[in-house]
Amino acid sequence: MIVGVPRESYPGERRVALAPVVIPSLAKAGLEVVVEAGAGVEGGFPDAEYAAKGAKILTERAEVFRVADIVIQVLCYGANDRTGKADVPFLRRGQVLIGFLRPLGSLETIREIAATGVTSFSIELMPRTTRAQSMDALSSMATMSGYKAVLIAADTLPKIFPMLTTAAGTLTPARVLVIGAGVAGLQAIATARRLGAVVSAYDLRPASKEQVQSLGGRFVELPIEAKDAQDAGGYAKAQDEDFYRRQRELLGKVVGESDVVITAAVVPGKKSPVLVTREMVSGMAPGSVIVDLAAERGGNCELTKAGEKTVEHGVTIIGLFNLASTVPYHASQMYARNITSFLLPMIKEGKLQLNLEDEIVHSTLVTQGGEVVNSRIREFFSLPPLVAEQKETK
Protein backbone atom coordinates (compact mmCIF):
# COMPACT_ATOMS: atom_id res chain seq x y z
CA MET A 1 0.00 0.00 0.00
CA ILE A 2 1.10 3.54 -0.72
CA VAL A 3 0.86 6.41 1.78
CA GLY A 4 0.64 9.84 0.14
CA VAL A 5 1.65 13.12 1.78
CA PRO A 6 0.47 16.21 -0.13
CA ARG A 7 1.89 19.64 0.60
CA GLU A 8 -0.36 21.57 3.00
CA SER A 9 -2.29 24.20 1.06
CA TYR A 10 -3.90 26.30 3.81
CA PRO A 11 -2.46 29.85 3.57
CA GLY A 12 0.48 30.21 5.96
CA GLU A 13 0.46 26.54 7.01
CA ARG A 14 4.06 25.38 7.53
CA ARG A 15 3.53 21.90 8.99
CA VAL A 16 3.73 18.64 7.07
CA ALA A 17 1.74 15.50 7.87
CA LEU A 18 4.70 13.09 8.00
CA ALA A 19 8.24 13.94 9.11
CA PRO A 20 11.09 11.84 7.67
CA VAL A 21 11.77 10.24 11.07
CA VAL A 22 8.65 8.01 10.87
CA ILE A 23 9.16 6.69 7.33
CA PRO A 24 11.31 3.68 8.35
CA SER A 25 8.53 2.54 10.73
CA LEU A 26 5.99 2.69 7.91
CA ALA A 27 8.34 0.89 5.52
CA LYS A 28 8.88 -1.86 8.07
CA ALA A 29 5.10 -2.42 8.08
CA GLY A 30 5.17 -2.84 4.29
CA LEU A 31 4.02 0.67 3.35
CA GLU A 32 5.55 2.83 0.63
CA VAL A 33 5.57 6.61 1.13
CA VAL A 34 5.22 9.24 -1.60
CA VAL A 35 5.60 12.94 -0.80
CA GLU A 36 4.69 15.97 -2.85
CA ALA A 37 7.82 17.97 -3.70
CA GLY A 38 8.46 20.72 -1.16
CA ALA A 39 5.88 19.41 1.32
CA GLY A 40 8.27 19.57 4.27
CA VAL A 41 10.49 22.49 3.29
CA GLU A 42 8.86 25.13 5.51
CA GLY A 43 8.91 22.75 8.44
CA GLY A 44 12.64 22.19 8.07
CA PHE A 45 12.45 18.89 6.16
CA PRO A 46 13.96 19.13 2.62
CA ASP A 47 13.01 16.64 -0.10
CA ALA A 48 16.47 15.07 0.13
CA GLU A 49 15.82 14.08 3.74
CA TYR A 50 12.63 12.24 2.73
CA ALA A 51 14.41 10.53 -0.15
CA ALA A 52 17.23 9.44 2.17
CA LYS A 53 14.66 7.69 4.38
CA GLY A 54 13.17 5.85 1.42
CA ALA A 55 10.26 8.08 0.36
CA LYS A 56 9.56 8.86 -3.28
CA ILE A 57 9.19 12.53 -4.26
CA LEU A 58 6.41 13.41 -6.75
CA THR A 59 6.21 16.81 -8.40
CA GLU A 60 2.46 16.83 -9.12
CA ARG A 61 -0.11 17.09 -6.31
CA ALA A 62 -2.74 15.23 -8.33
CA GLU A 63 -0.29 12.35 -8.81
CA VAL A 64 0.17 12.00 -5.03
CA PHE A 65 -3.59 11.55 -4.61
CA ARG A 66 -3.81 9.27 -7.67
CA VAL A 67 -1.25 6.72 -6.51
CA ALA A 68 -1.97 6.86 -2.76
CA ASP A 69 -4.12 4.26 -1.04
CA ILE A 70 -3.87 6.29 2.17
CA VAL A 71 -3.67 10.10 2.11
CA ILE A 72 -2.40 11.83 5.25
CA GLN A 73 -2.80 15.56 5.73
CA VAL A 74 -2.65 17.98 8.65
CA LEU A 75 -5.60 20.13 7.53
CA CYS A 76 -7.95 18.16 5.29
CA TYR A 77 -10.98 19.72 3.63
CA GLY A 78 -13.20 20.69 6.53
CA ALA A 79 -10.36 21.95 8.71
CA ASN A 80 -9.08 23.80 5.63
CA ASP A 81 -12.00 25.99 4.58
CA ARG A 82 -9.84 28.18 2.33
CA THR A 83 -8.25 25.88 -0.24
CA GLY A 84 -9.21 22.38 0.90
CA LYS A 85 -12.12 22.00 -1.52
CA ALA A 86 -9.67 21.83 -4.42
CA ASP A 87 -8.59 18.39 -3.18
CA VAL A 88 -12.09 16.89 -3.17
CA PRO A 89 -12.02 15.84 -6.89
CA PHE A 90 -8.81 13.89 -6.17
CA LEU A 91 -10.48 11.67 -3.54
CA ARG A 92 -11.96 8.34 -4.60
CA ARG A 93 -13.97 5.40 -3.29
CA GLY A 94 -11.94 2.99 -1.21
CA GLN A 95 -9.15 5.49 -0.58
CA VAL A 96 -8.35 6.37 3.06
CA LEU A 97 -8.02 9.97 4.29
CA ILE A 98 -6.52 10.78 7.71
CA GLY A 99 -6.15 14.20 9.32
CA PHE A 100 -7.98 17.09 10.95
CA LEU A 101 -11.45 17.37 9.36
CA ARG A 102 -13.29 19.60 11.86
CA PRO A 103 -16.21 17.14 11.75
CA LEU A 104 -18.51 19.14 14.03
CA GLY A 105 -18.11 22.28 11.92
CA SER A 106 -20.11 21.95 8.70
CA LEU A 107 -22.42 19.06 7.82
CA GLU A 108 -22.35 20.10 4.17
CA THR A 109 -18.56 19.74 4.07
CA ILE A 110 -18.61 16.32 5.72
CA ARG A 111 -21.26 15.19 3.22
CA GLU A 112 -19.08 16.40 0.34
CA ILE A 113 -16.24 14.26 1.66
CA ALA A 114 -18.59 11.30 2.11
CA ALA A 115 -19.88 11.65 -1.47
CA THR A 116 -16.41 10.86 -2.85
CA GLY A 117 -16.63 7.40 -1.27
CA VAL A 118 -13.42 7.97 0.69
CA THR A 119 -12.95 6.29 4.08
CA SER A 120 -12.04 9.25 6.28
CA PHE A 121 -10.71 9.45 9.83
CA SER A 122 -10.89 12.63 11.89
CA ILE A 123 -8.04 12.93 14.37
CA GLU A 124 -10.05 15.43 16.46
CA LEU A 125 -12.35 12.59 17.53
CA MET A 126 -9.57 10.53 19.11
CA PRO A 127 -10.84 9.19 22.46
CA ARG A 128 -8.97 10.40 25.51
CA THR A 129 -7.97 7.00 26.79
CA THR A 130 -4.63 5.63 27.95
CA ARG A 131 -4.25 3.50 24.81
CA ALA A 132 -4.94 6.46 22.53
CA GLN A 133 -2.55 8.91 24.21
CA SER A 134 0.24 8.30 21.71
CA MET A 135 -2.25 9.05 18.89
CA ASP A 136 -3.73 12.25 20.33
CA ALA A 137 -2.65 14.86 17.78
CA LEU A 138 -5.14 17.40 19.15
CA SER A 139 -3.27 17.42 22.46
CA SER A 140 0.09 17.59 20.68
CA MET A 141 -0.95 20.67 18.74
CA ALA A 142 -2.49 22.23 21.86
CA THR A 143 0.86 21.78 23.60
CA MET A 144 2.56 23.73 20.82
CA SER A 145 -0.12 26.46 20.94
CA GLY A 146 0.10 26.90 24.71
CA TYR A 147 3.86 27.25 24.52
CA LYS A 148 3.79 29.75 21.67
CA ALA A 149 0.98 31.81 23.24
CA VAL A 150 3.25 32.66 26.17
CA LEU A 151 6.16 33.61 23.90
CA ILE A 152 3.90 35.92 21.90
CA ALA A 153 2.57 37.49 25.10
CA ALA A 154 6.09 37.98 26.49
CA ASP A 155 7.22 39.58 23.25
CA THR A 156 4.23 41.96 23.25
CA LEU A 157 4.17 42.94 26.94
CA PRO A 158 6.18 46.11 27.69
CA LYS A 159 7.56 44.40 30.81
CA ILE A 160 9.79 41.40 31.35
CA PHE A 161 8.40 38.22 32.89
CA PRO A 162 10.95 37.39 35.65
CA MET A 163 11.76 39.27 38.84
CA LEU A 164 15.21 40.84 38.63
CA THR A 165 17.27 42.36 41.41
CA THR A 166 19.67 44.85 39.85
CA ALA A 167 21.82 47.82 40.83
CA ALA A 168 19.00 49.96 39.45
CA GLY A 169 16.49 48.37 41.81
CA THR A 170 14.24 45.34 41.88
CA LEU A 171 11.92 44.63 38.96
CA THR A 172 8.72 42.84 39.96
CA PRO A 173 7.66 39.75 37.99
CA ALA A 174 4.81 39.81 35.48
CA ARG A 175 1.48 38.38 36.60
CA VAL A 176 -0.01 35.87 34.18
CA LEU A 177 -3.54 34.47 34.38
CA VAL A 178 -4.43 31.37 32.37
CA ILE A 179 -8.15 30.68 31.93
CA GLY A 180 -8.79 27.08 30.89
CA ALA A 181 -6.37 24.48 32.22
CA GLY A 182 -6.61 21.93 29.44
CA VAL A 183 -3.54 20.78 27.50
CA ALA A 184 -2.85 24.23 25.99
CA GLY A 185 -3.49 25.99 29.28
CA LEU A 186 -1.21 23.69 31.26
CA GLN A 187 1.60 24.16 28.76
CA ALA A 188 1.06 27.94 28.97
CA ILE A 189 1.36 27.75 32.77
CA ALA A 190 4.57 25.72 32.56
CA THR A 191 6.13 28.05 29.97
CA ALA A 192 5.19 31.24 31.82
CA ARG A 193 6.66 29.79 35.03
CA ARG A 194 9.89 28.90 33.24
CA LEU A 195 10.13 32.52 32.10
CA GLY A 196 9.80 33.65 35.71
CA ALA A 197 6.24 35.02 35.83
CA VAL A 198 3.86 34.66 38.77
CA VAL A 199 1.13 32.45 37.34
CA SER A 200 -2.50 31.93 38.34
CA ALA A 201 -5.01 29.72 36.56
CA TYR A 202 -8.72 29.04 36.58
CA ASP A 203 -10.74 26.14 35.23
CA LEU A 204 -14.32 25.12 35.94
CA ARG A 205 -13.18 21.51 36.38
CA PRO A 206 -12.12 20.98 40.03
CA ALA A 207 -9.87 18.09 38.95
CA SER A 208 -7.52 20.55 37.24
CA LYS A 209 -6.50 22.21 40.54
CA GLU A 210 -3.86 19.60 41.32
CA GLN A 211 -2.40 19.83 37.81
CA VAL A 212 -2.13 23.63 38.02
CA GLN A 213 -0.44 23.48 41.40
CA SER A 214 1.98 20.78 40.27
CA LEU A 215 3.28 23.23 37.65
CA GLY A 216 3.82 25.97 40.21
CA GLY A 217 0.66 27.93 39.45
CA ARG A 218 -1.90 29.28 41.91
CA PHE A 219 -5.36 27.86 41.31
CA VAL A 220 -8.07 30.53 41.36
CA GLU A 221 -11.07 29.17 43.23
CA LEU A 222 -14.43 30.84 42.69
CA PRO A 223 -17.46 30.30 44.94
CA ILE A 224 -19.51 28.77 42.13
CA GLU A 225 -19.81 25.16 41.06
CA ALA A 226 -20.26 23.88 37.51
CA LYS A 227 -22.79 21.16 36.79
CA ASP A 228 -21.19 18.17 35.05
CA ALA A 229 -17.96 20.11 34.51
CA GLN A 230 -16.51 17.59 32.07
CA ASP A 231 -17.71 14.89 29.73
CA ALA A 232 -16.61 11.26 29.59
CA GLY A 233 -13.71 12.21 27.34
CA GLY A 234 -12.30 14.70 29.83
CA TYR A 235 -13.35 17.79 27.87
CA ALA A 236 -15.06 20.74 29.55
CA LYS A 237 -18.83 20.79 29.07
CA ALA A 238 -20.77 23.92 28.14
CA GLN A 239 -22.63 25.57 31.03
CA ASP A 240 -25.74 27.76 31.05
CA GLU A 241 -25.53 31.54 30.70
CA ASP A 242 -26.22 32.14 34.41
CA PHE A 243 -23.07 30.21 35.28
CA TYR A 244 -20.95 32.17 32.79
CA ARG A 245 -22.40 35.51 34.00
CA ARG A 246 -21.50 34.72 37.62
CA GLN A 247 -18.10 33.44 36.50
CA ARG A 248 -17.37 36.70 34.69
CA GLU A 249 -18.34 38.73 37.76
CA LEU A 250 -15.95 36.79 39.98
CA LEU A 251 -13.09 36.66 37.48
CA GLY A 252 -13.17 40.41 36.86
CA LYS A 253 -10.92 41.29 39.81
CA VAL A 254 -8.32 38.62 38.94
CA VAL A 255 -8.23 39.74 35.29
CA GLY A 256 -7.77 43.39 36.34
CA GLU A 257 -4.73 42.47 38.43
CA SER A 258 -3.02 40.56 35.59
CA ASP A 259 -0.43 41.80 33.11
CA VAL A 260 -1.14 38.89 30.74
CA VAL A 261 -4.31 36.86 30.33
CA ILE A 262 -4.21 33.71 28.21
CA THR A 263 -7.61 32.19 27.51
CA ALA A 264 -7.91 28.58 26.37
CA ALA A 265 -11.47 27.57 27.19
CA VAL A 266 -12.91 25.60 24.28
CA VAL A 267 -15.97 23.35 24.20
CA PRO A 268 -15.83 20.84 21.28
CA GLY A 269 -18.35 21.63 18.55
CA LYS A 270 -19.65 24.80 20.23
CA LYS A 271 -18.95 28.51 20.19
CA SER A 272 -16.37 29.45 22.79
CA PRO A 273 -17.85 30.94 26.00
CA VAL A 274 -17.18 34.64 26.58
CA LEU A 275 -15.20 34.84 29.81
CA VAL A 276 -13.48 38.24 29.47
CA THR A 277 -15.88 41.12 28.81
CA ARG A 278 -15.32 44.60 27.40
CA GLU A 279 -15.61 45.98 30.94
CA MET A 280 -12.97 43.56 32.24
CA VAL A 281 -10.58 44.63 29.47
CA SER A 282 -11.11 48.31 30.31
CA GLY A 283 -10.15 47.52 33.91
CA MET A 284 -6.73 46.14 32.92
CA ALA A 285 -3.61 48.31 33.08
CA PRO A 286 -2.48 49.93 29.81
CA GLY A 287 0.08 47.74 28.05
CA SER A 288 -1.51 44.52 29.30
CA VAL A 289 -1.90 41.61 26.87
CA ILE A 290 -4.63 39.07 26.18
CA VAL A 291 -3.86 36.03 24.02
CA ASP A 292 -7.11 34.31 23.05
CA LEU A 293 -6.47 30.71 22.03
CA ALA A 294 -10.20 30.26 21.43
CA ALA A 295 -10.29 33.00 18.77
CA GLU A 296 -11.10 30.64 15.90
CA ARG A 297 -14.36 29.60 17.60
CA GLY A 298 -15.54 33.08 18.53
CA GLY A 299 -13.08 33.81 21.30
CA ASN A 300 -13.17 33.84 25.09
CA CYS A 301 -12.70 37.62 25.08
CA GLU A 302 -15.61 39.76 23.92
CA LEU A 303 -13.26 42.07 21.96
CA THR A 304 -11.21 39.39 20.18
CA LYS A 305 -11.05 39.61 16.39
CA ALA A 306 -10.21 36.25 14.86
CA GLY A 307 -6.85 36.21 13.11
CA GLU A 308 -5.98 39.75 14.21
CA LYS A 309 -4.00 41.68 16.81
CA THR A 310 -5.93 44.72 18.07
CA VAL A 311 -5.60 47.30 20.84
CA GLU A 312 -8.64 48.20 22.96
CA HIS A 313 -8.51 50.41 26.08
CA GLY A 314 -4.70 50.24 25.85
CA VAL A 315 -4.76 46.44 26.04
CA THR A 316 -3.35 44.35 23.17
CA ILE A 317 -5.74 41.54 22.27
CA ILE A 318 -4.22 38.78 20.14
CA GLY A 319 -6.66 36.55 18.26
CA LEU A 320 -4.16 34.71 16.10
CA PHE A 321 -4.83 31.01 15.62
CA ASN A 322 -3.10 27.96 14.15
CA LEU A 323 -0.17 28.75 16.45
CA ALA A 324 1.18 25.20 16.15
CA SER A 325 2.07 26.06 12.56
CA THR A 326 4.52 28.71 13.84
CA VAL A 327 6.71 25.97 15.34
CA PRO A 328 6.44 23.61 12.34
CA TYR A 329 9.48 21.41 12.93
CA HIS A 330 8.45 19.94 16.25
CA ALA A 331 4.72 20.26 15.55
CA SER A 332 5.21 18.14 12.41
CA GLN A 333 7.33 15.62 14.29
CA MET A 334 4.70 15.21 17.01
CA TYR A 335 1.86 14.99 14.50
CA ALA A 336 3.74 12.41 12.40
CA ARG A 337 4.33 10.21 15.45
CA ASN A 338 0.68 10.52 16.50
CA ILE A 339 -0.52 9.52 13.02
CA THR A 340 1.96 6.66 12.75
CA SER A 341 0.83 5.30 16.13
CA PHE A 342 -2.76 5.48 14.87
CA LEU A 343 -2.13 3.92 11.45
CA LEU A 344 0.27 1.06 12.16
CA PRO A 345 -2.09 -1.06 14.32
CA MET A 346 -4.52 -1.09 11.37
CA ILE A 347 -1.90 -2.52 8.99
CA LYS A 348 -1.74 -6.31 8.86
CA GLU A 349 0.63 -7.98 6.39
CA GLY A 350 0.96 -4.77 4.41
CA LYS A 351 -2.82 -4.28 4.09
CA LEU A 352 -5.26 -1.99 5.89
CA GLN A 353 -7.70 -3.97 8.01
CA LEU A 354 -10.32 -1.99 9.92
CA ASN A 355 -11.67 -3.41 13.16
CA LEU A 356 -14.88 -1.44 13.68
CA GLU A 357 -15.20 -2.95 17.15
CA ASP A 358 -12.04 -1.10 18.19
CA GLU A 359 -12.97 2.04 20.15
CA ILE A 360 -10.25 4.12 18.48
CA VAL A 361 -11.31 3.13 14.94
CA HIS A 362 -15.01 3.45 15.74
CA SER A 363 -14.61 6.89 17.33
CA THR A 364 -12.50 8.46 14.58
CA LEU A 365 -14.11 6.93 11.46
CA VAL A 366 -16.22 9.68 9.87
CA THR A 367 -17.19 8.56 6.36
CA GLN A 368 -17.23 5.21 4.57
CA GLY A 369 -18.96 3.91 1.44
CA GLY A 370 -20.53 7.27 0.66
CA GLU A 371 -22.14 7.70 4.10
CA VAL A 372 -21.42 9.75 7.22
CA VAL A 373 -21.05 6.76 9.55
CA ASN A 374 -19.88 8.35 12.80
CA SER A 375 -22.66 8.10 15.39
CA ARG A 376 -21.43 11.13 17.37
CA ILE A 377 -21.51 13.32 14.27
CA ARG A 378 -24.94 12.02 13.22
CA GLU A 379 -26.30 12.77 16.68
CA PHE A 380 -24.67 16.22 16.75
CA PHE A 381 -26.32 17.20 13.44
CA SER A 382 -29.61 15.42 14.34
CA LEU A 383 -29.29 12.93 11.50
CA PRO A 384 -31.36 9.73 11.67
CA PRO A 385 -29.52 6.54 12.65
CA LEU A 386 -28.05 4.52 9.81
CA VAL A 387 -30.03 1.48 8.67
CA ALA A 388 -27.48 -0.87 10.28
CA GLU A 389 -27.83 0.97 13.60
CA GLN A 390 -31.63 0.78 13.43
CA LYS A 391 -31.50 -3.01 12.90
CA GLU A 392 -29.19 -3.40 15.91
CA THR A 393 -31.63 -1.57 18.20
CA LYS A 394 -34.64 -3.70 17.15
C-alpha positions in Angstrom: 0.0 0.0 0.0 1.1 3.5 -0.7 0.9 6.4 1.8 0.6 9.8 0.1 1.6 13.1 1.8 0.5 16.2 -0.1 1.9 19.6 0.6 -0.4 21.6 3.0 -2.3 24.2 1.1 -3.9 26.3 3.8 -2.5 29.8 3.6 0.5 30.2 6.0 0.5 26.5 7.0 4.1 25.4 7.5 3.5 21.9 9.0 3.7 18.6 7.1 1.7 15.5 7.9 4.7 13.1 8.0 8.2 13.9 9.1 11.1 11.8 7.7 11.8 10.2 11.1 8.6 8.0 10.9 9.2 6.7 7.3 11.3 3.7 8.4 8.5 2.5 10.7 6.0 2.7 7.9 8.3 0.9 5.5 8.9 -1.9 8.1 5.1 -2.4 8.1 5.2 -2.8 4.3 4.0 0.7 3.3 5.6 2.8 0.6 5.6 6.6 1.1 5.2 9.2 -1.6 5.6 12.9 -0.8 4.7 16.0 -2.9 7.8 18.0 -3.7 8.5 20.7 -1.2 5.9 19.4 1.3 8.3 19.6 4.3 10.5 22.5 3.3 8.9 25.1 5.5 8.9 22.8 8.4 12.6 22.2 8.1 12.5 18.9 6.2 14.0 19.1 2.6 13.0 16.6 -0.1 16.5 15.1 0.1 15.8 14.1 3.7 12.6 12.2 2.7 14.4 10.5 -0.1 17.2 9.4 2.2 14.7 7.7 4.4 13.2 5.9 1.4 10.3 8.1 0.4 9.6 8.9 -3.3 9.2 12.5 -4.3 6.4 13.4 -6.7 6.2 16.8 -8.4 2.5 16.8 -9.1 -0.1 17.1 -6.3 -2.7 15.2 -8.3 -0.3 12.4 -8.8 0.2 12.0 -5.0 -3.6 11.6 -4.6 -3.8 9.3 -7.7 -1.3 6.7 -6.5 -2.0 6.9 -2.8 -4.1 4.3 -1.0 -3.9 6.3 2.2 -3.7 10.1 2.1 -2.4 11.8 5.2 -2.8 15.6 5.7 -2.7 18.0 8.6 -5.6 20.1 7.5 -8.0 18.2 5.3 -11.0 19.7 3.6 -13.2 20.7 6.5 -10.4 21.9 8.7 -9.1 23.8 5.6 -12.0 26.0 4.6 -9.8 28.2 2.3 -8.3 25.9 -0.2 -9.2 22.4 0.9 -12.1 22.0 -1.5 -9.7 21.8 -4.4 -8.6 18.4 -3.2 -12.1 16.9 -3.2 -12.0 15.8 -6.9 -8.8 13.9 -6.2 -10.5 11.7 -3.5 -12.0 8.3 -4.6 -14.0 5.4 -3.3 -11.9 3.0 -1.2 -9.2 5.5 -0.6 -8.4 6.4 3.1 -8.0 10.0 4.3 -6.5 10.8 7.7 -6.2 14.2 9.3 -8.0 17.1 11.0 -11.5 17.4 9.4 -13.3 19.6 11.9 -16.2 17.1 11.7 -18.5 19.1 14.0 -18.1 22.3 11.9 -20.1 22.0 8.7 -22.4 19.1 7.8 -22.4 20.1 4.2 -18.6 19.7 4.1 -18.6 16.3 5.7 -21.3 15.2 3.2 -19.1 16.4 0.3 -16.2 14.3 1.7 -18.6 11.3 2.1 -19.9 11.6 -1.5 -16.4 10.9 -2.8 -16.6 7.4 -1.3 -13.4 8.0 0.7 -12.9 6.3 4.1 -12.0 9.3 6.3 -10.7 9.4 9.8 -10.9 12.6 11.9 -8.0 12.9 14.4 -10.1 15.4 16.5 -12.3 12.6 17.5 -9.6 10.5 19.1 -10.8 9.2 22.5 -9.0 10.4 25.5 -8.0 7.0 26.8 -4.6 5.6 27.9 -4.2 3.5 24.8 -4.9 6.5 22.5 -2.6 8.9 24.2 0.2 8.3 21.7 -2.2 9.1 18.9 -3.7 12.3 20.3 -2.7 14.9 17.8 -5.1 17.4 19.1 -3.3 17.4 22.5 0.1 17.6 20.7 -1.0 20.7 18.7 -2.5 22.2 21.9 0.9 21.8 23.6 2.6 23.7 20.8 -0.1 26.5 20.9 0.1 26.9 24.7 3.9 27.2 24.5 3.8 29.7 21.7 1.0 31.8 23.2 3.3 32.7 26.2 6.2 33.6 23.9 3.9 35.9 21.9 2.6 37.5 25.1 6.1 38.0 26.5 7.2 39.6 23.2 4.2 42.0 23.2 4.2 42.9 26.9 6.2 46.1 27.7 7.6 44.4 30.8 9.8 41.4 31.4 8.4 38.2 32.9 10.9 37.4 35.7 11.8 39.3 38.8 15.2 40.8 38.6 17.3 42.4 41.4 19.7 44.9 39.9 21.8 47.8 40.8 19.0 50.0 39.4 16.5 48.4 41.8 14.2 45.3 41.9 11.9 44.6 39.0 8.7 42.8 40.0 7.7 39.7 38.0 4.8 39.8 35.5 1.5 38.4 36.6 0.0 35.9 34.2 -3.5 34.5 34.4 -4.4 31.4 32.4 -8.2 30.7 31.9 -8.8 27.1 30.9 -6.4 24.5 32.2 -6.6 21.9 29.4 -3.5 20.8 27.5 -2.9 24.2 26.0 -3.5 26.0 29.3 -1.2 23.7 31.3 1.6 24.2 28.8 1.1 27.9 29.0 1.4 27.8 32.8 4.6 25.7 32.6 6.1 28.1 30.0 5.2 31.2 31.8 6.7 29.8 35.0 9.9 28.9 33.2 10.1 32.5 32.1 9.8 33.6 35.7 6.2 35.0 35.8 3.9 34.7 38.8 1.1 32.5 37.3 -2.5 31.9 38.3 -5.0 29.7 36.6 -8.7 29.0 36.6 -10.7 26.1 35.2 -14.3 25.1 35.9 -13.2 21.5 36.4 -12.1 21.0 40.0 -9.9 18.1 39.0 -7.5 20.6 37.2 -6.5 22.2 40.5 -3.9 19.6 41.3 -2.4 19.8 37.8 -2.1 23.6 38.0 -0.4 23.5 41.4 2.0 20.8 40.3 3.3 23.2 37.7 3.8 26.0 40.2 0.7 27.9 39.4 -1.9 29.3 41.9 -5.4 27.9 41.3 -8.1 30.5 41.4 -11.1 29.2 43.2 -14.4 30.8 42.7 -17.5 30.3 44.9 -19.5 28.8 42.1 -19.8 25.2 41.1 -20.3 23.9 37.5 -22.8 21.2 36.8 -21.2 18.2 35.0 -18.0 20.1 34.5 -16.5 17.6 32.1 -17.7 14.9 29.7 -16.6 11.3 29.6 -13.7 12.2 27.3 -12.3 14.7 29.8 -13.4 17.8 27.9 -15.1 20.7 29.5 -18.8 20.8 29.1 -20.8 23.9 28.1 -22.6 25.6 31.0 -25.7 27.8 31.0 -25.5 31.5 30.7 -26.2 32.1 34.4 -23.1 30.2 35.3 -20.9 32.2 32.8 -22.4 35.5 34.0 -21.5 34.7 37.6 -18.1 33.4 36.5 -17.4 36.7 34.7 -18.3 38.7 37.8 -16.0 36.8 40.0 -13.1 36.7 37.5 -13.2 40.4 36.9 -10.9 41.3 39.8 -8.3 38.6 38.9 -8.2 39.7 35.3 -7.8 43.4 36.3 -4.7 42.5 38.4 -3.0 40.6 35.6 -0.4 41.8 33.1 -1.1 38.9 30.7 -4.3 36.9 30.3 -4.2 33.7 28.2 -7.6 32.2 27.5 -7.9 28.6 26.4 -11.5 27.6 27.2 -12.9 25.6 24.3 -16.0 23.3 24.2 -15.8 20.8 21.3 -18.4 21.6 18.5 -19.7 24.8 20.2 -18.9 28.5 20.2 -16.4 29.4 22.8 -17.9 30.9 26.0 -17.2 34.6 26.6 -15.2 34.8 29.8 -13.5 38.2 29.5 -15.9 41.1 28.8 -15.3 44.6 27.4 -15.6 46.0 30.9 -13.0 43.6 32.2 -10.6 44.6 29.5 -11.1 48.3 30.3 -10.1 47.5 33.9 -6.7 46.1 32.9 -3.6 48.3 33.1 -2.5 49.9 29.8 0.1 47.7 28.0 -1.5 44.5 29.3 -1.9 41.6 26.9 -4.6 39.1 26.2 -3.9 36.0 24.0 -7.1 34.3 23.0 -6.5 30.7 22.0 -10.2 30.3 21.4 -10.3 33.0 18.8 -11.1 30.6 15.9 -14.4 29.6 17.6 -15.5 33.1 18.5 -13.1 33.8 21.3 -13.2 33.8 25.1 -12.7 37.6 25.1 -15.6 39.8 23.9 -13.3 42.1 22.0 -11.2 39.4 20.2 -11.1 39.6 16.4 -10.2 36.2 14.9 -6.9 36.2 13.1 -6.0 39.7 14.2 -4.0 41.7 16.8 -5.9 44.7 18.1 -5.6 47.3 20.8 -8.6 48.2 23.0 -8.5 50.4 26.1 -4.7 50.2 25.8 -4.8 46.4 26.0 -3.4 44.4 23.2 -5.7 41.5 22.3 -4.2 38.8 20.1 -6.7 36.6 18.3 -4.2 34.7 16.1 -4.8 31.0 15.6 -3.1 28.0 14.2 -0.2 28.8 16.4 1.2 25.2 16.2 2.1 26.1 12.6 4.5 28.7 13.8 6.7 26.0 15.3 6.4 23.6 12.3 9.5 21.4 12.9 8.4 19.9 16.3 4.7 20.3 15.6 5.2 18.1 12.4 7.3 15.6 14.3 4.7 15.2 17.0 1.9 15.0 14.5 3.7 12.4 12.4 4.3 10.2 15.4 0.7 10.5 16.5 -0.5 9.5 13.0 2.0 6.7 12.8 0.8 5.3 16.1 -2.8 5.5 14.9 -2.1 3.9 11.4 0.3 1.1 12.2 -2.1 -1.1 14.3 -4.5 -1.1 11.4 -1.9 -2.5 9.0 -1.7 -6.3 8.9 0.6 -8.0 6.4 1.0 -4.8 4.4 -2.8 -4.3 4.1 -5.3 -2.0 5.9 -7.7 -4.0 8.0 -10.3 -2.0 9.9 -11.7 -3.4 13.2 -14.9 -1.4 13.7 -15.2 -3.0 17.2 -12.0 -1.1 18.2 -13.0 2.0 20.1 -10.3 4.1 18.5 -11.3 3.1 14.9 -15.0 3.4 15.7 -14.6 6.9 17.3 -12.5 8.5 14.6 -14.1 6.9 11.5 -16.2 9.7 9.9 -17.2 8.6 6.4 -17.2 5.2 4.6 -19.0 3.9 1.4 -20.5 7.3 0.7 -22.1 7.7 4.1 -21.4 9.7 7.2 -21.1 6.8 9.6 -19.9 8.4 12.8 -22.7 8.1 15.4 -21.4 11.1 17.4 -21.5 13.3 14.3 -24.9 12.0 13.2 -26.3 12.8 16.7 -24.7 16.2 16.7 -26.3 17.2 13.4 -29.6 15.4 14.3 -29.3 12.9 11.5 -31.4 9.7 11.7 -29.5 6.5 12.7 -28.1 4.5 9.8 -30.0 1.5 8.7 -27.5 -0.9 10.3 -27.8 1.0 13.6 -31.6 0.8 13.4 -31.5 -3.0 12.9 -29.2 -3.4 15.9 -31.6 -1.6 18.2 -34.6 -3.7 17.2 
